[in-house]
């Protein structure tokens, strides 16, 4: 009868033989051998990880034959289950492929732009994709390019007040500018004004101050579709007026888009449920004029 030490020794010998057998069988697979050749460890160590290495070899083979991330066949799109040698041991984890890394790098700058309640094309607006065939947009496009050049020299620039027909690309133009500067690590925010006011009011008991202070102090700001909101004393006098006053004093570039011209916007701000308040409306418009250059865009609806 074998004593305990001998039994343990025999079990160890059996285990070693099984590991070696499984490893040798696995090595008959070309996918497996192609992978283990790239791992700078001896066979004695490698055979301890045979089953995991087999799984990795299947993942690795999928990646080798992949042409782009859209054709990715992995369980987790853009990631491959691969081995990594650490202190002569192998760790296994999901690692991003070259296409995933490239995609992430191309979108990294978008983290510098805060966008509230805008469609995906606005979030991904690109200067290279600006529609250039409509002469009625040339003045606005030229102003956007001029701002880009001048802002790189001096951050204290006037923004733009773009007004005009629905769907003429006003928001896209400014968002494309912001995304371009985001590549240079400039932070910005694009807020759909009616929704921002609703969102802010709903956050009184949570992160109201944090949201408001961020919008107030962000280096570049677009107040989108101003004039589409219902005028209230709170929104006009407690939110908008202090916001643009601060940005005017600090010379922070501020942009506006609207379907209304300045005169119509002043009328919009003058009328609330509390009556007609022309002085308060005029105060808002004067600050917007201090912050921006006004440009009209009358163009076909690009959203169709």
Legacy VTK file of the C-alpha trace (Angstrom):
# vtk DataFile Version 3.0
C-alpha trace
ASCII
DATASET POLYDATA
POINTS 304 float
0.000 0.000 0.000
1.258 3.482 -0.913
1.670 5.978 1.893
0.249 9.501 1.617
3.467 11.001 0.232
3.647 8.391 -2.500
-0.015 8.902 -3.386
0.498 12.651 -3.722
3.592 12.052 -5.808
1.705 9.661 -8.080
-1.204 12.094 -8.440
1.241 14.836 -9.368
2.864 12.601 -11.949
-0.555 11.706 -13.374
-1.584 15.363 -13.527
1.647 16.302 -15.274
1.115 13.544 -17.846
-2.464 14.697 -18.491
-1.373 18.325 -18.900
1.377 17.290 -21.280
-1.011 15.077 -23.258
-3.638 17.844 -23.599
-0.955 20.326 -24.590
0.503 18.041 -27.261
-2.957 17.439 -28.724
-3.608 21.187 -28.761
-0.290 21.767 -30.557
-1.612 19.827 -33.546
-3.908 22.781 -34.205
-2.189 25.406 -36.339
-4.170 28.239 -34.718
-2.932 27.150 -31.298
0.731 26.862 -32.335
0.628 30.223 -34.080
-0.400 31.807 -30.809
1.937 30.007 -28.388
4.941 30.789 -30.598
4.376 34.446 -29.758
4.477 33.758 -26.013
8.014 33.725 -24.689
7.578 30.919 -22.152
8.688 27.278 -22.067
6.308 24.408 -22.806
6.318 23.307 -19.176
4.707 26.596 -18.222
2.455 26.834 -21.268
0.849 23.442 -20.717
-0.659 24.692 -17.434
-2.876 27.037 -19.460
-3.837 24.787 -22.388
-7.633 25.224 -22.283
-7.447 28.998 -21.894
-4.838 29.262 -24.633
-7.117 27.251 -26.916
-9.902 29.761 -26.361
-7.473 32.603 -27.022
-6.260 30.955 -30.228
-9.808 30.954 -31.606
-10.202 34.626 -30.701
-6.808 35.459 -32.145
-7.613 33.722 -35.433
-10.832 35.752 -35.770
-8.857 38.967 -35.260
-6.148 38.060 -37.786
-8.754 37.710 -40.537
-10.769 40.786 -39.544
-10.735 43.763 -41.944
-12.530 46.377 -39.789
-14.535 46.717 -36.604
-17.853 46.566 -38.482
-17.047 42.958 -39.453
-15.979 41.978 -35.915
-17.129 38.455 -34.990
-15.978 38.518 -31.372
-18.388 38.051 -28.475
-17.480 41.548 -27.286
-17.226 43.770 -30.361
-13.754 45.244 -30.779
-12.169 43.121 -28.030
-10.105 39.943 -28.189
-9.499 37.463 -25.340
-5.700 37.248 -25.183
-2.858 36.120 -22.904
-0.391 38.480 -21.272
2.826 37.360 -19.565
3.346 38.851 -16.095
6.243 37.600 -13.916
6.557 34.392 -15.942
2.850 33.666 -15.467
0.003 34.197 -17.920
-2.927 36.495 -17.262
-5.947 36.399 -19.549
-8.220 39.335 -20.319
-10.117 41.105 -23.073
-7.945 43.556 -24.960
-9.091 46.129 -27.552
-8.053 45.397 -31.122
-6.256 47.914 -33.354
-9.537 48.957 -34.982
-11.171 49.565 -31.599
-8.176 51.605 -30.433
-8.297 53.681 -33.613
-12.035 54.258 -33.223
-11.648 55.283 -29.570
-8.812 57.645 -30.457
-10.912 59.289 -33.182
-13.724 59.941 -30.683
-11.622 60.810 -27.662
-11.996 64.551 -28.272
-15.794 64.282 -28.003
-15.406 63.878 -24.239
-14.522 67.560 -24.170
-17.978 68.501 -25.451
-21.084 68.377 -23.267
-24.243 68.025 -25.372
-27.744 68.172 -23.908
-30.760 66.852 -25.788
-29.346 67.069 -29.308
-29.477 64.394 -32.065
-26.493 62.146 -32.767
-25.442 64.068 -35.899
-24.977 67.178 -33.770
-22.846 65.304 -31.249
-20.640 64.042 -34.076
-20.641 67.215 -36.196
-17.496 67.545 -38.299
-15.966 70.582 -40.024
-15.102 68.417 -43.039
-18.766 67.439 -43.480
-20.249 70.927 -43.521
-22.617 71.358 -46.475
-20.900 73.835 -48.790
-23.185 74.013 -51.827
-25.622 76.649 -50.552
-24.391 80.213 -51.097
-26.858 81.494 -48.475
-24.742 79.739 -45.825
-21.374 81.121 -46.961
-21.334 84.098 -44.584
-21.973 81.873 -41.571
-19.432 79.252 -42.688
-16.828 81.954 -43.258
-17.516 83.369 -39.785
-17.087 79.900 -38.238
-13.726 79.425 -39.949
-12.621 82.910 -38.970
-13.514 82.247 -35.337
-11.495 79.013 -35.412
-8.394 80.797 -36.680
-8.722 83.779 -34.334
-9.563 81.686 -31.248
-6.305 79.806 -31.588
-4.509 83.148 -31.291
-6.714 84.781 -28.677
-9.422 83.092 -26.568
-11.327 86.363 -26.031
-13.457 86.246 -29.163
-17.050 87.207 -29.872
-19.364 84.318 -30.603
-22.149 84.251 -33.201
-25.891 84.760 -33.070
-27.154 82.619 -35.952
-30.820 83.031 -36.770
-33.005 82.021 -39.660
-34.979 79.237 -41.227
-35.671 75.940 -39.528
-33.218 73.135 -40.390
-30.675 75.382 -42.095
-27.745 73.842 -40.214
-27.154 76.576 -37.615
-26.563 74.157 -34.740
-24.441 71.823 -36.861
-22.070 74.635 -37.858
-21.335 75.665 -34.282
-21.132 72.070 -33.034
-18.633 71.224 -35.775
-16.528 74.187 -34.647
-16.669 73.025 -31.024
-15.725 69.455 -31.965
-12.767 70.738 -33.950
-11.508 72.699 -30.947
-12.227 69.719 -28.694
-9.363 67.964 -30.523
-7.169 70.677 -28.988
-8.597 69.889 -25.546
-10.946 72.896 -25.452
-14.083 72.112 -23.450
-17.481 73.224 -24.689
-21.194 72.737 -24.187
-24.161 72.625 -26.549
-27.510 72.958 -24.760
-30.961 72.920 -26.285
-32.246 75.853 -24.272
-35.890 74.825 -23.634
-34.753 71.400 -22.393
-31.901 72.853 -20.343
-34.356 75.018 -18.406
-36.632 72.027 -17.763
-33.659 69.881 -16.783
-32.306 72.548 -14.460
-35.648 73.065 -12.723
-35.968 69.310 -12.172
-32.569 69.229 -10.444
-33.274 71.733 -7.639
-32.802 69.069 -4.963
-29.834 67.329 -6.577
-27.119 68.834 -8.822
-28.692 72.177 -9.789
-25.658 74.313 -8.886
-23.190 71.940 -10.524
-25.091 71.979 -13.842
-25.586 75.722 -13.862
-22.007 76.563 -12.884
-20.613 74.262 -15.561
-22.657 75.915 -18.316
-21.865 79.359 -16.977
-18.100 78.822 -16.927
-17.420 76.387 -19.792
-14.907 77.914 -22.269
-17.263 77.636 -25.262
-21.053 77.618 -25.040
-23.863 77.260 -27.562
-27.358 78.168 -26.364
-29.362 76.391 -29.026
-32.863 77.421 -30.138
-33.207 80.345 -27.767
-36.669 81.828 -28.110
-38.330 78.408 -28.392
-38.830 78.255 -24.624
-41.797 79.692 -22.721
-40.685 82.994 -21.181
-40.764 83.006 -17.386
-39.228 85.431 -14.929
-37.190 82.597 -13.455
-35.737 81.426 -16.786
-35.100 84.948 -18.072
-34.034 86.871 -14.944
-32.517 84.214 -12.689
-30.950 81.862 -15.232
-30.272 83.495 -18.600
-29.444 87.032 -17.503
-26.802 86.116 -14.848
-25.424 83.467 -17.198
-24.747 85.795 -20.114
-23.695 88.610 -17.769
-20.973 86.389 -16.319
-19.823 85.215 -19.743
-19.737 88.798 -21.003
-17.609 89.931 -18.054
-15.249 86.972 -18.348
-15.083 87.289 -22.158
-16.101 83.682 -22.677
-17.174 83.005 -26.292
-20.900 82.361 -26.424
-22.992 81.311 -29.405
-26.740 81.371 -29.936
-29.032 79.858 -32.540
-32.638 80.919 -33.000
-35.478 81.014 -35.478
-36.023 84.612 -34.299
-34.028 87.712 -35.131
-32.896 90.024 -32.313
-35.970 92.248 -32.546
-38.387 89.300 -32.395
-36.359 87.717 -29.581
-36.604 90.933 -27.564
-40.372 90.842 -27.965
-40.359 87.187 -26.908
-38.514 88.002 -23.695
-40.721 90.993 -22.905
-43.941 88.998 -22.554
-44.548 86.533 -19.731
-47.516 85.539 -17.597
-46.567 88.451 -15.332
-47.174 90.962 -18.119
-45.018 93.058 -20.446
-41.494 93.803 -19.189
-39.670 95.614 -21.962
-36.708 96.804 -19.845
-35.780 93.293 -18.750
-36.056 92.025 -22.308
-33.890 94.861 -23.619
-31.264 94.064 -20.955
-31.024 90.475 -22.239
-30.716 91.520 -25.878
-28.038 94.125 -25.129
-25.910 91.440 -23.481
-26.393 89.057 -26.391
-25.284 91.835 -28.759
-22.183 92.385 -26.626
-21.369 88.679 -26.821
-22.012 87.985 -30.495
-22.010 88.995 -34.123
-25.417 88.492 -35.725
-25.726 86.478 -38.958
-28.856 85.371 -40.766
-29.112 81.980 -42.474
-31.970 81.452 -44.904
-31.465 78.046 -46.463
-33.264 74.888 -47.477
-34.101 72.424 -44.734
-31.046 70.135 -44.466
-32.890 67.762 -42.153
-35.085 66.449 -44.968
LINES 1 305
304 0 1 2 3 4 5 6 7 8 9 10 11 12 13 14 15 16 17 18 19 20 21 22 23 24 25 26 27 28 29 30 31 32 33 34 35 36 37 38 39 40 41 42 43 44 45 46 47 48 49 50 51 52 53 54 55 56 57 58 59 60 61 62 63 64 65 66 67 68 69 70 71 72 73 74 75 76 77 78 79 80 81 82 83 84 85 86 87 88 89 90 91 92 93 94 95 96 97 98 99 100 101 102 103 104 105 106 107 108 109 110 111 112 113 114 115 116 117 118 119 120 121 122 123 124 125 126 127 128 129 130 131 132 133 134 135 136 137 138 139 140 141 142 143 144 145 146 147 148 149 150 151 152 153 154 155 156 157 158 159 160 161 162 163 164 165 166 167 168 169 170 171 172 173 174 175 176 177 178 179 180 181 182 183 184 185 186 187 188 189 190 191 192 193 194 195 196 197 198 199 200 201 202 203 204 205 206 207 208 209 210 211 212 213 214 215 216 217 218 219 220 221 222 223 224 225 226 227 228 229 230 231 232 233 234 235 236 237 238 239 240 241 242 243 244 245 246 247 248 249 250 251 252 253 254 255 256 257 258 259 260 261 262 263 264 265 266 267 268 269 270 271 272 273 274 275 276 277 278 279 280 281 282 283 284 285 286 287 288 289 290 291 292 293 294 295 296 297 298 299 300 301 302 303
